[in-house]
Amino acid sequence: MKLYPVMFASLLTVLAQSPPGEQQRDLKFTREPANPVVKPGDKVVIPRSYALVVGISEYEKLPPQGQLRFPSRDAAAVYSSLISPEGGQFPPENVHRLIGKAATLANLKKELEQWLPSVSKEDDRVVIYFAGHGFVSGGKAYLAPYDIDARDISGTAYPMDRLGRVIGSQIKARWKVLLTDACHSGAITPEADTQQINSSLVQLDRTLFSLTASRDREQSFESEIWGGGHGVFTYYVMKGIEGEADENVDGVVTADELGEYVRVNVRRDTKTRQNPTAERGSYDPNMILAYNPARAPSAPAQPPKFGSLVVESNMDGVEVFVDGKSQGVVDKGKPLRLPGIMPGVHTIKGVHMGYEPDGPREETVYPGQETTVSLRVVIPRQRKKAAVDEFNQGMDSYEKGFEKNYQKAAVHFEKALEIDPNYSQAALFLGRAYHALFDYEKARAAFQKAVTIDPDYAEAQASFGGMLLDVGDLDGAIRQLTASLQRAPNVSLTNALLAQGFTRKNAYAEAEKYAREAIRLNPAHAEAHFWLAEALRFDKRCSDSRKEYSEYLRLSDFDSKLAGKLNYYVLGYLAGMGKKKRAAQTDIWKELQFMANFGLCDCDRMSRQFDSAIAYCQKALTMDQSDLYAHYALGIVFAEKFNASSSVGFLSAAKGHFEKVIQLNAATVEAERSKKYLANIQQVVSQLGTGTSPP
């Protein structure tokens, strides 16, 4: 059925009727008064949580007028809200994203029909968010993946009834949430029966909270007027999860509260032309969507009547913070509108690198009114000469590398900060120096100071995230690195660090995505290849992993004596496994070299290529003789070599490595297994000594 020309002619007609600056996305909300979920002092239990976040702005096979502006940005914002400790509190590795080109039909099926059903359990919480286009074809509703072909909608789009079956029967969870900000066919094709779409969305399952962007034959709008560029529905979903929907001021955002908050604000902003849709009785109204205990005072709540902030700036690129949380960037002549703000006093701050911030200052938001805030960032940050001199001396020492030079550098950076407490670069490099010295407490304080001075300091956030990887705060690291990537998306190192974080969280698909992006940005980034190799190996894809380990070793094949002179930020903290012993780049270089060789050994061991496995593990041990895992792997490989050849020499070698494992750490699982192997070896040796054939 050829619908292509008709659909987009209709879309253009609808767009012509829209308010200036708005673009449309189309897809009975009845509500009981929300009851308090928790009282002061109550413990809030957040269930294990998983989410799939999908956002598609540009479609591979749709014409220019069929492209959207903000769904990818919407999805990134929803992701940040879900993983925030002051919002959804989802573990980052449990939130999968399909953004732009990644949101193919095949990937959508894989995440919905394989990943979510495989991980979710009866008591869990599952959220599915979709922003992009939708279609109706042949009387059936579809969500549009990146590779949809409008000439074959049924064969290239994801059917809504199929989504219903998956959510209802395959995904096991106590609480299920479906949030759709989609351009559904009432805005695109005249054959649309959007009642069917709404029915398929809101009646999928009685445990499901389904909140859609609009009701029958309405459109869904997107514009820069909402938070600098969002769909209006998603903007209020995001703000609601961040706490603005907390009607009872108990710290909890429930399904009922979010639905009411989104409905009231979207209707108001669009003059009732867009009405978000939910269904009474189709969900537990008290299901917990977000929790922020800091927003839970003991005073009784007042009925919510929301106001707006309109932020102006005298220069481009000023980042706006409201109550300490970034709300976006405002440019000169393009005000940033922030509707849906709780009435009361809020702290506003505008920051721009290299300038003194405007604020923090308090502004009052009144119910039903707009409060305009004019930011003036005008004073270039002046550095006292004495502070700059100390900083430069610190850099001279820092760039030489090695422990004694990092210690000297730290002294100079401390002095620079004493002279100028707002010297964010000094705080950053002080953090890096202490990080290189493995003084994590001081490093954390310095990095935090750098970010506090300049909240838009992407480089400081990336360094902070790297340090948090070293101390094992993986969730904190991922949040800092994600924030850095939002401000500076084309930094290979930040992507590589995120690959490390997700590898260590056992989220190998996410790790692979970030590692490949790091390599795309910089094909010579050795550590990106290393973390890609690790993710692939742990995901049992050794044939692909070998190539990446080899590429890492090729790219890092330089004289190890030079390693200690390299910038710590480039090679530092990428191992992050708690094995480092001295503050020198050589150690970090050796550690990664060790791990790459061990990875190749492990892959070859699992594929029974024993000779090459032995060579790689032996090379690894030249860099770290005290690694019990390498000794354990060699013990197994030599035992296998004996089984194949009956050569006593292999048996003796296996015995030596198993004994070494026990000597290094007798409390490990590998040591317990080594004891059993040694007992078997002793039995075989006894049989050989009596001339009896081993069993």
ZAMARGU-4260 file (C-alpha; in steps of 0.2 Angstrom, whole numbers, plus 5000, padded with zeros to 4 digits):
<rodrens>
0) 5000/5000/5000 | 5008/5016/4994 | 5005/5029/5007 | 5021/5039/5006 | 5015/5055/4997
5) 4998/5056/5006 | 5006/5055/5023 | 5018/5069/5021 | 5007/5080/5012 | 4995/5079/5028
10) 5010/5081/5039 | 5014/5098/5030 | 4996/5104/5032 | 4996/5101/5051 | 5013/5109/5053
15) 5007/5125/5044 | 4994/5126/5057 | 5006/5125/5072 | 5012/5140/5083 | 5029/5147/5077
20) 5044/5137/5082 | 5034/5121/5086 | 5034/5105/5077 | 5022/5091/5079 | 5023/5073/5085
25) 5006/5064/5087 | 5003/5048/5094 | 4955/5054/5145 | 4966/5055/5158 | 4955/5053/5174
30) 4964/5054/5190 | 4961/5050/5209 | 4968/5062/5221 | 4986/5056/5225 | 4989/5049/5242
35) 5005/5051/5251 | 5016/5036/5248 | 5029/5039/5262 | 5029/5049/5278 | 5044/5057/5286
40) 5056/5044/5292 | 5049/5030/5281 | 5061/5019/5272 | 5058/5020/5253 | 5062/5003/5244
45) 5067/5005/5226 | 5064/4989/5216 | 5077/4982/5204 | 5075/4993/5189 | 5077/4991/5170
50) 5074/5003/5156 | 5074/5005/5137 | 5076/5022/5130 | 5073/5025/5112 | 5075/5042/5103
55) 5075/5045/5084 | 5076/5062/5076 | 5083/5058/5059 | 5076/5044/5049 | 5086/5035/5035
60) 5072/5033/5022 | 5060/5048/5026 | 5061/5064/5016 | 5067/5080/5024 | 5049/5086/5030
65) 5048/5069/5039 | 5063/5072/5050 | 5061/5078/5068 | 5072/5089/5078 | 5073/5084/5096
70) 5069/5065/5100 | 5087/5060/5101 | 5090/5075/5114 | 5074/5070/5123 | 5080/5052/5125
75) 5097/5058/5132 | 5088/5069/5144 | 5076/5055/5150 | 5091/5044/5152 | 5100/5056/5163
80) 5084/5058/5174 | 5082/5039/5176 | 5100/5036/5182 | 5100/5051/5193 | 5101/5047/5212
85) 5089/5062/5214 | 5077/5055/5201 | 5074/5037/5194 | 5088/5029/5204 | 5091/5016/5190
90) 5108/5008/5189 | 5116/5015/5173 | 5120/4998/5166 | 5102/4993/5167 | 5096/5007/5156
95) 5099/5003/5137 | 5098/5016/5124 | 5094/5016/5106 | 5098/5033/5099 | 5097/5038/5081
100) 5105/5025/5069 | 5106/5012/5083 | 5087/5012/5084 | 5084/5000/5070 | 5070/4987/5069
105) 5082/4973/5073 | 5089/4982/5088 | 5072/4987/5094 | 5066/4968/5093 | 5082/4962/5102
110) 5080/4974/5117 | 5061/4972/5119 | 5060/4954/5115 | 5076/4947/5121 | 5085/4958/5134
115) 5070/4964/5144 | 5062/4947/5146 | 5078/4939/5150 | 5083/4951/5165 | 5066/4957/5172
120) 5059/4947/5187 | 5042/4948/5196 | 5046/4961/5208 | 5055/4973/5196 | 5051/4990/5189
125) 5053/4992/5170 | 5052/5008/5160 | 5051/5009/5141 | 5052/5026/5133 | 5050/5030/5114
130) 5052/5047/5106 | 5050/5048/5087 | 5038/5044/5073 | 5023/5032/5073 | 5012/5026/5059
135) 4995/5018/5056 | 4994/5006/5041 | 4980/4994/5037 | 4971/4998/5052 | 4986/4994/5064
140) 4997/5005/5074 | 5016/5005/5073 | 5031/5013/5081 | 5044/5019/5068 | 5062/5013/5070
145) 5076/5022/5061 | 5076/5011/5046 | 5057/5011/5043 | 5052/5011/5024 | 5035/5021/5022
150) 5032/5010/5007 | 5032/4994/5018 | 5026/5000/5035 | 5020/4983/5041 | 5037/4975/5036
155) 5049/4988/5043 | 5040/4995/5058 | 5036/4988/5076 | 5018/4984/5078 | 5009/4990/5094
160) 4999/4974/5096 | 5016/4965/5097 | 5023/4977/5109 | 5007/4974/5120 | 5010/4955/5119
165) 5028/4957/5124 | 5024/4969/5139 | 5010/4959/5144 | 5017/4941/5143 | 5036/4941/5141
170) 5042/4955/5152 | 5040/4951/5171 | 5039/4965/5182 | 5028/4972/5197 | 5028/4989/5189
175) 5028/4992/5170 | 5029/5010/5162 | 5027/5014/5144 | 5031/5033/5139 | 5028/5037/5121
180) 5031/5054/5113 | 5027/5049/5096 | 5020/5057/5080 | 5006/5045/5077 | 4996/5044/5062
185) 4982/5057/5065 | 4995/5069/5060 | 5002/5059/5045 | 4989/5049/5036 | 4970/5051/5034
190) 4967/5032/5037 | 4972/5034/5055 | 4960/5028/5069 | 4970/5034/5084 | 4957/5027/5096
195) 4965/5010/5091 | 4982/5017/5095 | 4977/5023/5112 | 4968/5007/5116 | 4984/4997/5111
200) 4994/5008/5122 | 4984/5010/5138 | 4976/4993/5139 | 4991/4982/5136 | 4992/4975/5154
205) 4984/4980/5170 | 5001/4982/5179 | 5006/4995/5165 | 5007/5014/5168 | 5005/5020/5150
210) 5007/5038/5147 | 5006/5044/5129 | 5009/5061/5122 | 4991/5065/5116 | 4974/5059/5113
215) 4963/5055/5098 | 4967/5065/5082 | 4979/5077/5091 | 4997/5081/5088 | 5012/5081/5099
220) 5023/5097/5099 | 5042/5100/5100 | 5051/5116/5101 | 5065/5126/5108 | 5054/5134/5120
225) 5054/5119/5131 | 5071/5118/5140 | 5080/5124/5125 | 5074/5110/5113 | 5062/5096/5118
230) 5045/5088/5115 | 5033/5096/5127 | 5027/5079/5133 | 5045/5073/5136 | 5050/5090/5144
235) 5037/5088/5158 | 5040/5069/5160 | 5059/5073/5163 | 5055/5088/5175 | 5042/5077/5184
240) 5054/5063/5186 | 5067/5075/5193 | 5055/5079/5207 | 5043/5093/5201 | 5029/5081/5200
245) 5030/5077/5219 | 5013/5084/5224 | 5014/5077/5241 | 5032/5083/5244 | 5036/5066/5251
250) 5051/5064/5240 | 5042/5051/5229 | 5035/5054/5212 | 5022/5041/5209 | 5013/5036/5193
255) 4998/5046/5197 | 5008/5061/5201 | 5018/5061/5185 | 5002/5058/5175 | 4994/5073/5183
260) 5009/5084/5182 | 5012/5080/5163 | 4994/5082/5159 | 4991/5099/5167 | 5007/5107/5161
265) 5006/5100/5143 | 4988/5106/5141 | 4992/5123/5148 | 5007/5125/5136 | 4998/5120/5121
270) 4981/5128/5125 | 4973/5111/5126 | 4978/5106/5109 | 4988/5092/5116 | 4981/5081/5130
275) 4992/5067/5137 | 4983/5051/5139 | 4982/5038/5153 | 4969/5026/5158 | 4961/5024/5176
280) 4964/5007/5183 | 4977/5001/5171 | 4991/5003/5184 | 4995/5005/5202 | 4994/5024/5205
285) 5007/5023/5219 | 5020/5014/5209 | 5036/5023/5212 | 5044/5031/5197 | 5057/5042/5206
290) 5063/5046/5223 | 5073/5061/5230 | 5073/5062/5249 | 5080/5079/5249 | 5063/5085/5243
295) 5054/5078/5257 | 5051/5091/5271 | 5040/5088/5285 | 5028/5102/5281 | 5011/5097/5273
300) 5011/5099/5254 | 5001/5113/5245 | 4991/5110/5229 | 5003/5112/5215 | 5001/5127/5204
305) 5016/5128/5193 | 5026/5143/5187 | 5039/5146/5174 | 5057/5153/5173 | 5062/5162/5157
310) 5081/5164/5157 | 5090/5177/5146 | 5108/5180/5144 | 5120/5193/5137 | 5131/5180/5129
315) 5131/5163/5120 | 5134/5147/5128 | 5129/5151/5146 | 5124/5135/5156 | 5109/5138/5168
320) 5108/5129/5185 | 5092/5129/5195 | 5094/5123/5213 | 5111/5116/5208 | 5105/5106/5193
325) 5109/5110/5175 | 5094/5115/5165 | 5102/5118/5148 | 5112/5131/5139 | 5105/5149/5135
330) 5112/5160/5120 | 5111/5178/5118 | 5094/5183/5110 | 5087/5165/5113 | 5079/5164/5130
335) 5078/5147/5139 | 5061/5144/5145 | 5059/5132/5160 | 5040/5129/5163 | 5033/5118/5176
340) 5043/5124/5191 | 5036/5123/5209 | 5031/5139/5216 | 5044/5146/5229 | 5062/5152/5230
345) 5074/5144/5218 | 5093/5147/5217 | 5098/5152/5199 | 5116/5152/5193 | 5124/5156/5175
350) 5141/5149/5171 | 5153/5151/5157 | 5171/5145/5156 | 5183/5159/5159 | 5171/5171/5167
355) 5165/5174/5184 | 5148/5166/5186 | 5132/5176/5188 | 5125/5170/5204 | 5120/5160/5213
360) 5105/5171/5217 | 5088/5168/5223 | 5072/5171/5212 | 5054/5168/5217 | 5043/5158/5206
365) 5024/5162/5208 | 5010/5151/5203 | 5004/5153/5185 | 5016/5166/5182 | 5032/5168/5172
370) 5048/5174/5181 | 5061/5182/5169 | 5079/5180/5175 | 5092/5190/5166 | 5110/5183/5167
375) 5124/5194/5164 | 5141/5185/5163 | 5153/5200/5159 | 5168/5199/5170 | 5183/5188/5163
380) 5190/5178/5177 | 5206/5187/5182 | 5221/5177/5189 | 5233/5184/5201 | 5251/5183/5194
385) 5257/5174/5209 | 5243/5161/5207 | 5247/5159/5188 | 5266/5157/5192 | 5263/5143/5205
390) 5251/5134/5192 | 5264/5135/5178 | 5278/5128/5190 | 5266/5114/5195 | 5263/5110/5177
395) 5282/5109/5174 | 5283/5096/5187 | 5267/5087/5182 | 5272/5085/5164 | 5288/5076/5169
400) 5278/5062/5177 | 5283/5050/5190 | 5280/5050/5209 | 5292/5063/5215 | 5286/5076/5201
405) 5268/5073/5205 | 5272/5077/5223 | 5280/5093/5218 | 5266/5098/5206 | 5253/5095/5220
410) 5262/5108/5231 | 5262/5121/5218 | 5244/5118/5213 | 5239/5119/5232 | 5248/5136/5233
415) 5239/5142/5217 | 5222/5138/5225 | 5227/5147/5241 | 5231/5163/5231 | 5216/5161/5220
420) 5202/5150/5227 | 5192/5151/5210 | 5207/5144/5200 | 5197/5129/5192 | 5212/5123/5182
425) 5223/5122/5197 | 5210/5112/5206 | 5208/5100/5191 | 5227/5097/5190 | 5228/5096/5208
430) 5215/5082/5207 | 5225/5073/5193 | 5241/5075/5203 | 5234/5067/5219 | 5225/5054/5207
435) 5242/5049/5200 | 5249/5048/5218 | 5234/5036/5222 | 5228/5048/5236 | 5210/5046/5231
440) 5202/5056/5245 | 5212/5072/5241 | 5209/5069/5222 | 5190/5068/5225 | 5190/5084/5235
445) 5200/5093/5221 | 5190/5087/5207 | 5174/5091/5216 | 5181/5109/5219 | 5185/5111/5200
450) 5167/5106/5195 | 5160/5117/5209 | 5170/5132/5203 | 5165/5129/5184 | 5150/5117/5183
455) 5152/5117/5164 | 5170/5111/5165 | 5168/5095/5154 | 5186/5090/5156 | 5185/5091/5175
460) 5170/5080/5175 | 5179/5067/5164 | 5194/5067/5176 | 5182/5066/5191 | 5174/5051/5182
465) 5190/5043/5179 | 5195/5044/5197 | 5179/5037/5203 | 5182/5022/5191 | 5198/5019/5201
470) 5189/5019/5218 | 5175/5007/5212 | 5161/5020/5212 | 5156/5015/5195 | 5138/5023/5195
475) 5146/5039/5201 | 5159/5038/5187 | 5146/5035/5174 | 5135/5050/5179 | 5150/5061/5179
480) 5156/5055/5162 | 5139/5056/5155 | 5137/5074/5160 | 5154/5077/5152 | 5149/5069/5136
485) 5133/5079/5135 | 5144/5095/5136 | 5158/5088/5125 | 5152/5074/5115 | 5166/5071/5103
490) 5180/5067/5116 | 5187/5050/5113 | 5194/5048/5130 | 5177/5051/5139 | 5169/5037/5128
495) 5183/5025/5132 | 5181/5028/5150 | 5162/5025/5149 | 5167/5009/5140 | 5178/5004/5155
500) 5164/5008/5167 | 5151/4998/5158 | 5163/4984/5155 | 5166/4983/5174 | 5147/4984/5177
505) 5145/4969/5165 | 5135/4979/5153 | 5145/4973/5138 | 5133/4980/5124 | 5134/4998/5132
510) 5153/4996/5134 | 5155/4990/5116 | 5145/5005/5110 | 5155/5018/5119 | 5172/5009/5114
515) 5167/5009/5096 | 5162/5028/5097 | 5179/5032/5105 | 5188/5022/5091 | 5178/5031/5078
520) 5183/5048/5085 | 5201/5043/5087 | 5206/5026/5078 | 5223/5027/5087 | 5216/5028/5104
525) 5224/5012/5111 | 5214/5011/5127 | 5198/5011/5118 | 5203/4996/5108 | 5208/4988/5125
530) 5191/4991/5133 | 5182/4985/5117 | 5193/4969/5118 | 5188/4967/5136 | 5170/4969/5133
535) 5170/4957/5119 | 5180/4944/5128 | 5168/4944/5143 | 5153/4943/5131 | 5161/4927/5124
540) 5166/4934/5107 | 5184/4930/5108 | 5186/4929/5089 | 5182/4948/5088 | 5191/4951/5105
545) 5208/4945/5099 | 5209/4958/5085 | 5206/4972/5097 | 5219/4966/5110 | 5232/4965/5096
550) 5227/4982/5090 | 5230/4989/5108 | 5247/4980/5109 | 5252/4987/5092 | 5247/5005/5096
555) 5255/5004/5114 | 5271/4996/5108 | 5283/5009/5114 | 5298/5009/5125 | 5291/5007/5143
560) 5304/5020/5149 | 5294/5033/5140 | 5278/5029/5148 | 5282/5038/5165 | 5284/5054/5155
565) 5267/5054/5147 | 5252/5064/5153 | 5243/5055/5166 | 5226/5060/5159 | 5230/5051/5143
570) 5236/5034/5150 | 5231/5036/5168 | 5217/5027/5177 | 5212/5017/5162 | 5216/5001/5171
575) 5207/5005/5187 | 5207/4987/5194 | 5215/4991/5210 | 5232/4983/5206 | 5243/4998/5205
580) 5257/4999/5217 | 5267/5015/5213 | 5263/5032/5206 | 5272/5030/5189 | 5265/5029/5172
585) 5276/5014/5169 | 5266/5004/5181 | 5250/5008/5172 | 5257/5004/5155 | 5263/4988/5161
590) 5246/4984/5169 | 5237/4986/5153 | 5250/4977/5143 | 5248/4963/5156 | 5230/4963/5154
595) 5230/4963/5135 | 5242/4948/5135 | 5231/4939/5148 | 5216/4942/5138 | 5224/4934/5122
600) 5229/4920/5133 | 5212/4917/5140 | 5204/4918/5123 | 5216/4905/5116 | 5214/4894/5131
605) 5195/4894/5129 | 5197/4889/5110 | 5210/4876/5115 | 5224/4884/5106 | 5236/4879/5120
610) 5253/4884/5113 | 5249/4902/5109 | 5239/4903/5126 | 5255/4898/5135 | 5265/4911/5126
615) 5253/4925/5130 | 5251/4920/5148 | 5270/4919/5150 | 5273/4936/5142 | 5259/4943/5154
620) 5269/4936/5169 | 5285/4945/5164 | 5275/4961/5168 | 5267/4955/5184 | 5273/4939/5192
625) 5261/4940/5206 | 5245/4938/5196 | 5236/4922/5202 | 5224/4922/5187 | 5238/4920/5175
630) 5246/4907/5185 | 5229/4898/5186 | 5226/4899/5168 | 5244/4892/5164 | 5241/4878/5177
635) 5225/4873/5167 | 5233/4874/5150 | 5248/4864/5155 | 5237/4851/5163 | 5227/4850/5146
640) 5244/4848/5137 | 5248/4833/5148 | 5231/4825/5145 | 5235/4827/5126 | 5253/4820/5127
645) 5256/4812/5144 | 5272/4821/5145 | 5277/4822/5163 | 5285/4839/5160 | 5268/4847/5157
650) 5262/4840/5173 | 5276/4847/5183 | 5273/4864/5175 | 5255/4863/5179 | 5259/4858/5197
655) 5271/4873/5199 | 5258/4886/5194 | 5244/4879/5204 | 5255/4879/5220 | 5259/4898/5215
660) 5240/4902/5215 | 5238/4895/5233 | 5254/4904/5239 | 5247/4921/5232 | 5230/4920/5240
665) 5223/4904/5247 | 5206/4912/5250 | 5201/4913/5232 | 5190/4901/5222 | 5205/4898/5210
670) 5215/4892/5225 | 5202/4880/5231 | 5201/4873/5213 | 5220/4873/5212 | 5220/4862/5228
675) 5209/4849/5219 | 5220/4849/5204 | 5235/4846/5214 | 5227/4831/5222 | 5223/4824/5205
680) 5241/4828/5200 | 5248/4819/5215 | 5237/4804/5211 | 5243/4803/5193 | 5261/4805/5199
685) 5258/4790/5211 | 5251/4779/5197 | 5265/4784/5185 | 5278/4779/5199 | 5270/4762/5201
690) 5269/4759/5182 | 5250/4760/5182 | 5242/4769/5168 | 5233/4785/5174 | 5214/4784/5173
</rodrens>
